[in-house]
Each structure stands twice: as structure tokens, then as C-alpha cells.
Amino acid sequence: MTDVFDGETRSRIMSAVRSKDTRPEISVRKALHAAGYRFRLHRKDLPGRPDIVLPKYRVAVFVNGCFWHGHHCKRFSWPKTNAEFWREKITRNMQRDQDDYTRLEHLGWAVHVVWSCCVERSVGELLARLAGKGSPFSM
Ligand SMILES: [Zn+2]
């Protein structure tokens, strides 16, 4: 198998994969749990298979890696090698995200995106948003 990635691209991908699959999502879960919220993970029956859903509040949370989801932030830049391949792939991811969010909203879900570059702030905003919808301890 030929190696299509240079070292810089590979390390970028590896860190993007790691941060998407583990730490940020776990921080979000911990914060929600500590605040008393009940949630479910990876609801396959919903568009985009949200990472976390809070059924009582009808809030769907996506924990997005900045690279794969094309976040406009310091952490993201278009790879210089295989530029066309990445541009196409990431653009397609971004379009799919938008489609999923729109479909969820049509189903009555509010969508909240937590970006891996600013998990703490994104979670703060999520908690504030949930608090505006009522206490986790009331039915
Ligand atoms: Zn970002």
C-alpha cells in the first residue's frame, strides 16, 4: 500500500481522530452528568447519529473534531498535500453536517455543536442553554 500522507498531514489526522473519539466527548458527558442531566449516546435512529442526545430537552449534541468538520478556527487549515482530495472530503462532511442539523431541526430537535478546540466554552454554552429549558431535577 502506498503512503498517501506526509508526516505533517498524518500527525494532524491522528490528533484529529484521537480528539474526536475520546477526550472532548468524555468531557461533555462528565459535565452533563455532574450537572444532573440524563442523556443517551449515538442514537442511530436520528439524522447524523448525534454523539449525545438529551431526550427530555430535545437537544442533540455533536462533538466535532475541527479537522474533519472544517471548523473555522486556529486549529484548522486545509492540508497542502492531496489538497483536492481533502477539500472534497471535508467539504462533503460539512455539507452532510448541515443536512443532518436541518433534518434534526425539522424533527423538533435543537442542535448544539461542541468543537474540540473549545470544549469548555461549548459545554458552558450547552449547560446555559439547557438551564434555560428547565431544571434537570424536575419532570
Ligand atoms: Zn475549532
Backbone and ligand atoms as CSV (ligand in chain L), in Angstrom:
chain,resi,resn,atom,element,x,y,z
A,1,MET,N,N,0.844,-1.198,0.000
A,1,MET,CA,C,0.000,0.000,0.000
A,1,MET,C,C,0.878,1.246,0.000
A,2,THR,N,N,0.597,2.165,-0.895
A,2,THR,CA,C,1.415,3.380,-0.936
A,2,THR,C,C,0.963,4.346,0.150
A,3,ASP,N,N,1.916,5.119,0.608
A,3,ASP,CA,C,1.635,6.069,1.664
A,3,ASP,C,C,1.210,7.396,1.044
A,4,VAL,N,N,-0.035,7.768,1.259
A,4,VAL,CA,C,-0.521,8.994,0.615
A,4,VAL,C,C,-0.334,10.233,1.487
A,5,PHE,N,N,0.054,10.050,2.736
A,5,PHE,CA,C,0.172,11.201,3.645
A,5,PHE,C,C,1.623,11.529,3.943
A,6,ASP,N,N,1.927,12.791,3.996
A,6,ASP,CA,C,3.230,13.197,4.513
A,6,ASP,C,C,3.115,13.241,6.039
A,7,GLY,N,N,4.258,13.424,6.696
A,7,GLY,CA,C,4.274,13.353,8.149
A,7,GLY,C,C,3.368,14.368,8.823
A,8,GLU,N,N,3.363,15.574,8.285
A,8,GLU,CA,C,2.564,16.631,8.914
A,8,GLU,C,C,1.075,16.306,8.829
A,9,THR,N,N,0.657,15.855,7.644
A,9,THR,CA,C,-0.754,15.534,7.460
A,9,THR,C,C,-1.155,14.366,8.354
A,10,ARG,N,N,-0.256,13.373,8.402
A,10,ARG,CA,C,-0.581,12.218,9.221
A,10,ARG,C,C,-0.761,12.599,10.690
A,11,SER,N,N,0.153,13.408,11.223
A,11,SER,CA,C,0.021,13.723,12.643
A,11,SER,C,C,-1.231,14.564,12.876
A,12,ARG,N,N,-1.571,15.402,11.900
A,12,ARG,CA,C,-2.795,16.189,12.023
A,12,ARG,C,C,-4.012,15.265,12.080
A,13,ILE,N,N,-4.007,14.266,11.201
A,13,ILE,CA,C,-5.125,13.331,11.162
A,13,ILE,C,C,-5.199,12.535,12.462
A,14,MET,N,N,-4.069,12.050,12.907
A,14,MET,CA,C,-4.069,11.249,14.129
A,14,MET,C,C,-4.593,12.066,15.296
A,15,SER,N,N,-4.171,13.309,15.415
A,15,SER,CA,C,-4.642,14.085,16.560
A,15,SER,C,C,-6.127,14.414,16.395
A,16,ALA,N,N,-6.556,14.587,15.149
A,16,ALA,CA,C,-7.979,14.860,14.923
A,16,ALA,C,C,-8.808,13.638,15.302
A,17,VAL,N,N,-8.327,12.465,14.941
A,17,VAL,CA,C,-9.055,11.237,15.245
A,17,VAL,C,C,-9.138,11.031,16.754
A,18,ARG,N,N,-7.982,11.179,17.401
A,18,ARG,CA,C,-7.963,10.998,18.857
A,18,ARG,C,C,-8.918,11.953,19.544
A,19,SER,N,N,-8.824,13.237,19.179
A,19,SER,CA,C,-9.617,14.198,19.928
A,19,SER,C,C,-11.106,14.035,19.617
A,20,LYS,N,N,-11.441,13.517,18.441
A,20,LYS,CA,C,-12.863,13.329,18.146
A,20,LYS,C,C,-13.422,12.157,18.943
A,21,ASP,N,N,-12.659,11.081,18.992
A,21,ASP,CA,C,-13.219,9.860,19.536
A,21,ASP,C,C,-13.152,9.755,21.046
A,22,THR,N,N,-12.299,10.536,21.676
A,22,THR,CA,C,-12.157,10.304,23.108
A,22,THR,C,C,-12.375,11.539,23.957
A,23,ARG,N,N,-11.330,12.301,24.188
A,23,ARG,CA,C,-11.390,13.278,25.271
A,23,ARG,C,C,-12.560,14.265,25.251
A,24,PRO,N,N,-12.762,15.013,24.172
A,24,PRO,CA,C,-13.831,16.018,24.231
A,24,PRO,C,C,-15.189,15.404,24.539
A,25,GLU,N,N,-15.485,14.276,23.899
A,25,GLU,CA,C,-16.806,13.687,24.133
A,25,GLU,C,C,-16.963,13.264,25.588
A,26,ILE,N,N,-15.891,12.721,26.145
A,26,ILE,CA,C,-15.948,12.303,27.547
A,26,ILE,C,C,-16.106,13.510,28.476
A,27,SER,N,N,-15.410,14.610,28.174
A,27,SER,CA,C,-15.588,15.825,28.989
A,27,SER,C,C,-17.029,16.307,28.955
A,28,VAL,N,N,-17.633,16.240,27.792
A,28,VAL,CA,C,-19.019,16.702,27.681
A,28,VAL,C,C,-19.929,15.814,28.528
A,29,ARG,N,N,-19.733,14.510,28.384
A,29,ARG,CA,C,-20.555,13.576,29.177
A,29,ARG,C,C,-20.387,13.811,30.659
A,30,LYS,N,N,-19.144,14.003,31.093
A,30,LYS,CA,C,-18.884,14.211,32.524
A,30,LYS,C,C,-19.564,15.468,33.023
A,31,ALA,N,N,-19.464,16.549,32.237
A,31,ALA,CA,C,-20.061,17.827,32.636
A,31,ALA,C,C,-21.578,17.698,32.732
A,32,LEU,N,N,-22.173,17.021,31.759
A,32,LEU,CA,C,-23.630,16.849,31.772
A,32,LEU,C,C,-24.043,16.002,32.969
A,33,HIS,N,N,-23.305,14.933,33.175
A,33,HIS,CA,C,-23.614,14.030,34.277
A,33,HIS,C,C,-23.515,14.761,35.620
A,34,ALA,N,N,-22.419,15.528,35.789
A,34,ALA,CA,C,-22.206,16.260,37.041
A,34,ALA,C,C,-23.326,17.257,37.286
A,35,ALA,N,N,-23.877,17.816,36.204
A,35,ALA,CA,C,-24.947,18.804,36.352
A,35,ALA,C,C,-26.314,18.129,36.515
A,36,GLY,N,N,-26.339,16.801,36.461
A,36,GLY,CA,C,-27.576,16.067,36.724
A,36,GLY,C,C,-28.419,15.740,35.502
A,37,TYR,N,N,-27.871,15.935,34.319
A,37,TYR,CA,C,-28.641,15.667,33.106
A,37,TYR,C,C,-28.560,14.199,32.701
A,38,ARG,N,N,-29.690,13.716,32.196
A,38,ARG,CA,C,-29.743,12.361,31.644
A,38,ARG,C,C,-29.586,12.450,30.142
A,39,PHE,N,N,-28.806,11.550,29.596
A,39,PHE,CA,C,-28.592,11.614,28.152
A,39,PHE,C,C,-28.358,10.221,27.594
A,40,ARG,N,N,-28.454,10.121,26.303
A,40,ARG,CA,C,-28.168,8.867,25.614
A,40,ARG,C,C,-27.104,9.128,24.555
A,41,LEU,N,N,-26.437,8.040,24.181
A,41,LEU,CA,C,-25.320,8.180,23.246
A,41,LEU,C,C,-25.644,7.593,21.883
A,42,HIS,N,N,-25.161,8.264,20.847
A,42,HIS,CA,C,-25.181,7.715,19.481
A,42,HIS,C,C,-26.528,7.117,19.080
A,43,ARG,N,N,-27.557,7.961,19.122
A,43,ARG,CA,C,-28.875,7.490,18.693
A,43,ARG,C,C,-28.871,7.256,17.192
A,44,LYS,N,N,-28.870,5.993,16.815
A,44,LYS,CA,C,-28.750,5.638,15.403
A,44,LYS,C,C,-29.977,6.015,14.594
A,45,ASP,N,N,-31.108,6.175,15.283
A,45,ASP,CA,C,-32.348,6.460,14.557
A,45,ASP,C,C,-32.505,7.946,14.232
A,46,LEU,N,N,-31.542,8.767,14.623
A,46,LEU,CA,C,-31.641,10.199,14.332
A,46,LEU,C,C,-30.631,10.598,13.252
A,47,PRO,N,N,-30.989,11.629,12.452
A,47,PRO,CA,C,-30.066,12.066,11.399
A,47,PRO,C,C,-28.687,12.411,11.965
A,48,GLY,N,N,-27.655,11.904,11.325
A,48,GLY,CA,C,-26.289,12.225,11.727
A,48,GLY,C,C,-25.808,11.476,12.945
A,49,ARG,N,N,-26.673,10.648,13.528
A,49,ARG,CA,C,-26.301,9.869,14.703
A,49,ARG,C,C,-25.587,10.748,15.748
A,50,PRO,N,N,-26.350,11.644,16.395
A,50,PRO,CA,C,-25.716,12.592,17.335
A,50,PRO,C,C,-24.918,11.872,18.417
A,51,ASP,N,N,-23.809,12.478,18.832
A,51,ASP,CA,C,-22.950,11.855,19.838
A,51,ASP,C,C,-23.675,11.719,21.173
A,52,ILE,N,N,-24.440,12.754,21.522
A,52,ILE,CA,C,-25.157,12.759,22.794
A,52,ILE,C,C,-26.538,13.363,22.538
A,53,VAL,N,N,-27.571,12.743,23.069
A,53,VAL,CA,C,-28.885,13.381,22.981
A,53,VAL,C,C,-29.507,13.466,24.370
A,54,LEU,N,N,-30.209,14.577,24.592
A,54,LEU,CA,C,-30.944,14.759,25.839
A,54,LEU,C,C,-32.418,14.753,25.473
A,55,PRO,N,N,-33.048,13.557,25.562
A,55,PRO,CA,C,-34.409,13.412,25.034
A,55,PRO,C,C,-35.405,14.354,25.707
A,56,LYS,N,N,-35.244,14.557,27.005
A,56,LYS,CA,C,-36.190,15.399,27.746
A,56,LYS,C,C,-36.186,16.835,27.225
A,57,TYR,N,N,-35.059,17.294,26.765
A,57,TYR,CA,C,-34.921,18.674,26.279
A,57,TYR,C,C,-34.931,18.757,24.762
A,58,ARG,N,N,-34.976,17.584,24.145
A,58,ARG,CA,C,-34.881,17.505,22.679
A,58,ARG,C,C,-33.689,18.298,22.151
A,59,VAL,N,N,-32.549,18.047,22.801
A,59,VAL,CA,C,-31.292,18.658,22.357
A,59,VAL,C,C,-30.363,17.544,21.885
A,60,ALA,N,N,-29.829,17.719,20.686
A,60,ALA,CA,C,-28.870,16.774,20.121
A,60,ALA,C,C,-27.502,17.449,20.099
A,61,VAL,N,N,-26.494,16.750,20.638
A,61,VAL,CA,C,-25.157,17.326,20.744
A,61,VAL,C,C,-24.206,16.569,19.822
A,62,PHE,N,N,-23.481,17.335,19.039
A,62,PHE,CA,C,-22.417,16.761,18.218
A,62,PHE,C,C,-21.083,17.255,18.753
A,63,VAL,N,N,-20.176,16.331,18.983
A,63,VAL,CA,C,-18.831,16.698,19.415
A,63,VAL,C,C,-17.946,16.558,18.182
A,64,ASN,N,N,-17.570,17.692,17.614
A,64,ASN,CA,C,-16.915,17.685,16.303
A,64,ASN,C,C,-15.434,18.002,16.383
A,65,GLY,N,N,-14.651,17.194,15.712
A,65,GLY,CA,C,-13.238,17.497,15.534
A,65,GLY,C,C,-13.093,18.597,14.491
A,66,CYS,N,N,-12.230,19.563,14.783
A,66,CYS,CA,C,-12.108,20.741,13.915
A,66,CYS,C,C,-11.639,20.369,12.511
A,67,PHE,N,N,-10.792,19.362,12.401
A,67,PHE,CA,C,-10.255,18.998,11.088
A,67,PHE,C,C,-11.330,18.369,10.202
A,68,TRP,N,N,-11.951,17.318,10.672
A,68,TRP,CA,C,-12.912,16.583,9.846
A,68,TRP,C,C,-14.139,17.397,9.506
A,69,HIS,N,N,-14.506,18.302,10.413
A,69,HIS,CA,C,-15.751,19.039,10.212
A,69,HIS,C,C,-15.510,20.467,9.738
A,70,GLY,N,N,-14.261,20.775,9.422
A,70,GLY,CA,C,-13.949,22.066,8.806
A,70,GLY,C,C,-14.308,23.276,9.645
A,71,HIS,N,N,-13.922,23.238,10.922
A,71,HIS,CA,C,-14.210,24.379,11.785
A,71,HIS,C,C,-13.337,25.570,11.403
A,72,HIS,N,N,-13.928,26.758,11.325
A,72,HIS,CA,C,-13.139,27.962,11.041
A,72,HIS,C,C,-12.469,28.420,12.318
A,73,CYS,N,N,-11.335,27.822,12.623
A,73,CYS,CA,C,-10.639,28.173,13.853
A,73,CYS,C,C,-9.148,27.993,13.628
A,74,LYS,N,N,-8.379,28.348,14.639
A,74,LYS,CA,C,-6.919,28.290,14.519
A,74,LYS,C,C,-6.421,26.877,14.259
A,75,ARG,N,N,-7.176,25.912,14.746
A,75,ARG,CA,C,-6.722,24.529,14.644
A,75,ARG,C,C,-6.873,23.969,13.229
A,76,PHE,N,N,-7.701,24.626,12.460
A,76,PHE,CA,C,-7.986,24.096,11.125
A,76,PHE,C,C,-7.228,24.843,10.038
A,77,SER,N,N,-6.614,24.085,9.137
A,77,SER,CA,C,-6.141,24.673,7.884
A,77,SER,C,C,-6.214,23.580,6.833
A,78,TRP,N,N,-6.399,23.980,5.606
A,78,TRP,CA,C,-6.500,22.989,4.535
A,78,TRP,C,C,-5.147,22.334,4.331
A,79,PRO,N,N,-5.107,21.000,4.309
A,79,PRO,CA,C,-3.835,20.307,4.067
A,79,PRO,C,C,-3.252,20.721,2.709
A,80,LYS,N,N,-1.942,20.829,2.669
A,80,LYS,CA,C,-1.298,21.264,1.425
A,80,LYS,C,C,-1.016,20.091,0.496
A,81,THR,N,N,-0.820,18.905,1.076
A,81,THR,CA,C,-0.654,17.734,0.216
A,81,THR,C,C,-2.021,17.102,-0.004
A,82,ASN,N,N,-2.207,16.529,-1.172
A,82,ASN,CA,C,-3.504,15.966,-1.555
A,82,ASN,C,C,-4.618,16.977,-1.330
A,83,ALA,N,N,-4.333,18.223,-1.663
A,83,ALA,CA,C,-5.245,19.323,-1.343
A,83,ALA,C,C,-6.652,19.080,-1.878
A,84,GLU,N,N,-6.713,18.595,-3.103
A,84,GLU,CA,C,-8.027,18.445,-3.720
A,84,GLU,C,C,-8.850,17.360,-3.016
A,85,PHE,N,N,-8.158,16.266,-2.703
A,85,PHE,CA,C,-8.814,15.166,-2.003
A,85,PHE,C,C,-9.418,15.652,-0.679
A,86,TRP,N,N,-8.620,16.371,0.088
A,86,TRP,CA,C,-9.092,16.825,1.402
A,86,TRP,C,C,-10.193,17.875,1.284
A,87,ARG,N,N,-10.013,18.763,0.305
A,87,ARG,CA,C,-11.026,19.806,0.130
A,87,ARG,C,C,-12.389,19.176,-0.163
A,88,GLU,N,N,-12.352,18.156,-1.025
A,88,GLU,CA,C,-13.593,17.490,-1.390
A,88,GLU,C,C,-14.189,16.762,-0.192
A,89,LYS,N,N,-13.331,16.038,0.524
A,89,LYS,CA,C,-13.783,15.218,1.636
A,89,LYS,C,C,-14.356,16.080,2.764
A,90,ILE,N,N,-13.609,17.112,3.120
A,90,ILE,CA,C,-14.043,17.934,4.254
A,90,ILE,C,C,-15.270,18.767,3.875
A,91,THR,N,N,-15.285,19.246,2.631
A,91,THR,CA,C,-16.462,19.987,2.174
A,91,THR,C,C,-17.706,19.102,2.222
A,92,ARG,N,N,-17.524,17.842,1.830
A,92,ARG,CA,C,-18.650,16.898,1.865
A,92,ARG,C,C,-19.099,16.664,3.308
A,93,ASN,N,N,-18.155,16.521,4.218
A,93,ASN,CA,C,-18.515,16.370,5.641
A,93,ASN,C,C,-19.322,17.566,6.128
A,94,MET,N,N,-18.862,18.776,5.748
A,94,MET,CA,C,-19.541,19.990,6.206
A,94,MET,C,C,-20.959,20.066,5.661
A,95,GLN,N,N,-21.115,19.647,4.394
A,95,GLN,CA,C,-22.454,19.672,3.804
A,95,GLN,C,C,-23.360,18.665,4.480
A,96,ARG,N,N,-22.788,17.477,4.759
A,96,ARG,CA,C,-23.581,16.441,5.417
A,96,ARG,C,C,-23.995,16.899,6.811
A,97,ASP,N,N,-23.066,17.553,7.527
A,97,ASP,CA,C,-23.402,18.095,8.846
A,97,ASP,C,C,-24.610,19.026,8.746
A,98,GLN,N,N,-24.537,19.953,7.790
A,98,GLN,CA,C,-25.631,20.926,7.658
A,98,GLN,C,C,-26.949,20.219,7.352
A,99,ASP,N,N,-26.908,19.217,6.482
A,99,ASP,CA,C,-28.115,18.451,6.158
A,99,ASP,C,C,-28.669,17.763,7.406
A,100,ASP,N,N,-27.777,17.140,8.163
A,100,ASP,CA,C,-28.206,16.439,9.376
A,100,ASP,C,C,-28.838,17.415,10.367
A,101,TYR,N,N,-28.208,18.567,10.551
A,101,TYR,CA,C,-28.721,19.546,11.524
A,101,TYR,C,C,-30.100,20.041,11.093
A,102,THR,N,N,-30.239,20.286,9.801
A,102,THR,CA,C,-31.530,20.766,9.295
A,102,THR,C,C,-32.609,19.707,9.506
A,103,ARG,N,N,-32.257,18.459,9.206
A,103,ARG,CA,C,-33.249,17.381,9.369
A,103,ARG,C,C,-33.630,17.230,10.836
A,104,LEU,N,N,-32.658,17.325,11.730
A,104,LEU,CA,C,-32.958,17.223,13.160
A,104,LEU,C,C,-33.879,18.353,13.597
A,105,GLU,N,N,-33.581,19.553,13.116
A,105,GLU,CA,C,-34.408,20.699,13.497
A,105,GLU,C,C,-35.841,20.525,13.004
A,106,HIS,N,N,-35.995,19.967,11.817
A,106,HIS,CA,C,-37.338,19.693,11.311
A,106,HIS,C,C,-38.065,18.665,12.170
A,107,LEU,N,N,-37.294,17.797,12.820
A,107,LEU,CA,C,-37.900,16.792,13.710
A,107,LEU,C,C,-38.115,17.347,15.119
A,108,GLY,N,N,-37.804,18.608,15.308
A,108,GLY,CA,C,-38.057,19.241,16.606
A,108,GLY,C,C,-36.892,19.188,17.580
A,109,TRP,N,N,-35.712,18.848,17.079
A,109,TRP,CA,C,-34.536,18.814,17.942
A,109,TRP,C,C,-33.736,20.102,17.789
A,110,ALA,N,N,-33.191,20.577,18.903
A,110,ALA,CA,C,-32.237,21.675,18.846
A,110,ALA,C,C,-30.851,21.053,18.746
A,111,VAL,N,N,-30.023,21.614,17.899
A,111,VAL,CA,C,-28.687,21.061,17.681
A,111,VAL,C,C,-27.648,21.927,18.375
A,112,HIS,N,N,-26.761,21.276,19.115
A,112,HIS,CA,C,-25.668,22.001,19.761
A,112,HIS,C,C,-24.353,21.344,19.368
A,113,VAL,N,N,-23.456,22.137,18.822
A,113,VAL,CA,C,-22.161,21.599,18.395
A,113,VAL,C,C,-21.090,21.972,19.412
A,114,VAL,N,N,-20.377,20.955,19.881
A,114,VAL,CA,C,-19.212,21.173,20.735
A,114,VAL,C,C,-17.984,20.955,19.859
A,115,TRP,N,N,-17.148,21.997,19.736
A,115,TRP,CA,C,-15.938,21.897,18.923
A,115,TRP,C,C,-14.769,21.462,19.780
A,116,SER,N,N,-13.913,20.628,19.200
A,116,SER,CA,C,-12.819,20.091,20.010
A,116,SER,C,C,-11.794,21.162,20.392
A,117,CYS,N,N,-11.790,22.317,19.696
A,117,CYS,CA,C,-10.839,23.380,20.043
A,117,CYS,C,C,-11.313,24.199,21.238
A,118,CYS,N,N,-12.586,24.105,21.591
A,118,CYS,CA,C,-13.099,24.956,22.671
A,118,CYS,C,C,-14.192,24.208,23.429
A,119,VAL,N,N,-13.813,23.033,23.934
A,119,VAL,CA,C,-14.783,22.164,24.594
A,119,VAL,C,C,-15.405,22.859,25.805
A,120,GLU,N,N,-14.528,23.479,26.600
A,120,GLU,CA,C,-15.019,24.079,27.834
A,120,GLU,C,C,-16.089,25.148,27.559
A,121,ARG,N,N,-15.765,26.031,26.612
A,121,ARG,CA,C,-16.714,27.101,26.293
A,121,ARG,C,C,-17.993,26.522,25.686
A,122,SER,N,N,-17.834,25.544,24.761
A,122,SER,CA,C,-19.004,24.939,24.123
A,122,SER,C,C,-19.897,24.261,25.156
A,123,VAL,N,N,-19.272,23.606,26.151
A,123,VAL,CA,C,-20.056,22.917,27.171
A,123,VAL,C,C,-20.758,23.939,28.064
A,124,GLY,N,N,-20.055,25.020,28.367
A,124,GLY,CA,C,-20.672,26.103,29.150
A,124,GLY,C,C,-21.922,26.627,28.466
A,125,GLU,N,N,-21.824,26.814,27.167
A,125,GLU,CA,C,-22.972,27.303,26.394
A,125,GLU,C,C,-24.095,26.275,26.388
A,126,LEU,N,N,-23.704,25.004,26.288
A,126,LEU,CA,C,-24.706,23.934,26.296
A,126,LEU,C,C,-25.448,23.908,27.633
A,127,LEU,N,N,-24.694,23.997,28.738
A,127,LEU,CA,C,-25.328,23.962,30.061
A,127,LEU,C,C,-26.249,25.163,30.255
A,128,ALA,N,N,-25.808,26.329,29.766
A,128,ALA,CA,C,-26.640,27.530,29.880
A,128,ALA,C,C,-27.932,27.350,29.083
A,129,ARG,N,N,-27.784,26.760,27.916
A,129,ARG,CA,C,-28.935,26.530,27.048
A,129,ARG,C,C,-29.930,25.563,27.704
A,130,LEU,N,N,-29.384,24.499,28.306
A,130,LEU,CA,C,-30.234,23.510,28.973
A,130,LEU,C,C,-30.909,24.116,30.193
A,131,ALA,N,N,-30.151,24.923,30.945
A,131,ALA,CA,C,-30.715,25.553,32.145
A,131,ALA,C,C,-31.913,26.421,31.764
A,132,GLY,N,N,-31.826,27.032,30.580
A,132,GLY,CA,C,-32.937,27.850,30.091
A,132,GLY,C,C,-34.169,27.031,29.762
A,133,LYS,N,N,-34.018,25.724,29.657
A,133,LYS,CA,C,-35.125,24.844,29.334
A,133,LYS,C,C,-35.710,24.157,30.570
A,134,GLY,N,N,-35.152,24.473,31.757
A,134,GLY,CA,C,-35.687,23.885,32.986
A,134,GLY,C,C,-34.670,23.065,33.726
A,135,SER,N,N,-34.948,22.766,34.996
A,135,SER,CA,C,-34.018,22.031,35.837
A,135,SER,C,C,-33.947,20.562,35.455
A,136,PRO,N,N,-32.762,19.975,35.563
A,136,PRO,CA,C,-32.667,18.532,35.281
A,136,PRO,C,C,-33.406,17.681,36.319
A,137,PHE,N,N,-33.730,18.280,37.449
A,137,PHE,CA,C,-34.336,17.500,38.531
A,137,PHE,C,C,-35.857,17.565,38.549
A,138,SER,N,N,-36.439,18.364,37.644
A,138,SER,CA,C,-37.899,18.405,37.591
A,138,SER,C,C,-38.367,17.621,36.379
A,139,MET,N,N,-39.597,17.171,36.429
A,139,MET,CA,C,-40.094,16.432,35.263
A,139,MET,C,C,-40.939,17.312,34.382
L,1,ZN,ZN,ZN,-12.100,24.514,16.093
